[in-house]
């Protein structure tokens, strides 16, 4: 507790100097705090030792090789646990009066072996897309990043005849997350205009005709023209109609002659 209480007594200028002199944003600075590193040095050489700055510099220098380390983003928690165990181990070595000049390089070498056993960073698959499986954590800056590829993939044109179906498919060359995926389609408005109003009305009428079923009352009946219709429409006097009309006239004439002859015969017999 006394060691923690005197942490605040370290001059702020000394803190800034040691941070600036250390390799900027190495893995050591991502997964350990300044208080943890200073506490380890204080245990090694004492709270008031004039060698605290050299201890801090030696601590950072031992891990300089991990400056540009990149790990799989999903493995960052494992690496954090490994650094936590490392700090505990260094505290035990400091308590046992070990030398920080030996302890720091050994600890850095163990961390390199731990990092080598982590799951490898997956390569980005061109040409495009947000590939979460390839997300990586960078010790230089302590941040994560995905593929340096454009998010929007090249547009593929699809030509479809009006009235036919358009089938779209979405396939990528990389693994998608297991959770539900939402797809959105973008259409360029105004490229394909609406059909003319007359054409639309004609299509509606045509569809109604196709769906129309004739009723019994709407069935077309054969035309049986009367004598007046035949005489009123010269084009209706076809050859067959003319023969029929001649037969009707001949039959009517014969019938009339027979009736007149029978009347006169009856009349003269009675006299």
Secondary structure, DSSP 4 states (H G I P E B T S, - for coil): -HHHHTGGGS-HHHHHHHHHHSPTT-HHHHHS-HHHHHHHHHHHH-TT-TTHHHHHHHHHHHTGGGTT-EEEGGGHHHHHHHHHHHHHHHHHHHHTT--HHHHHHHHHHHHHHHHHTSPPPPPP-SSB---GGG-EEETTTTEEE--SSBSSPPP------TTS--------SSPPPSS---------TTSSPPPPHHHHHHHHHHHHHHH----GGGSPPPP---HHHHHH-GGG--HHHHHHHHHHHHHHHHHHHHHHHHHHHHHHHH-
